[in-house]
Amino acid sequence: MRNNGCPKCMNHVLLHIKQIADRLGALVGEKLESGHEAVEAGKYEPWRIARQAYPDASWTTTEVQAAGLVQAYVCRECGYTELYTQDPKSIPVDGDTVVEIEVPGHPPYR
């Protein structure tokens, strides 16, 4: 969609949503992908696709980290929306909340 326009109505006018609001009222002290703590309560955080245990959590922070900034493309005509994760290789695979799979019968892309 981001390269060829809307696959539903063939429109070529799109909105690129660079930051999708995740939630209002981030937990103060929550560790973000950047390694910094969450901003003050009552602010929107950019939507991240993965939430995982934060390995260096202490009693002053939650035990959650976020990775994979999500962006969207929205058709201005029909509203069809596609989501894309920026830099998917930066999302750590922990085997618990994020598991990497390989689709059988398809060779890896090289």
Buried (B, 14 or more C-beta within 10 A) or exposed (E): BEEEBBEEEEBEEBEEBEEBEEEEEBBBEBBBBEEEBBEEEEEBBBBBBBBBEBEEBEEEBBEBBBBBBBBBBBBEBEEBBBEBBEEEEEBEEEEEEBEEEEEEEEEEEE
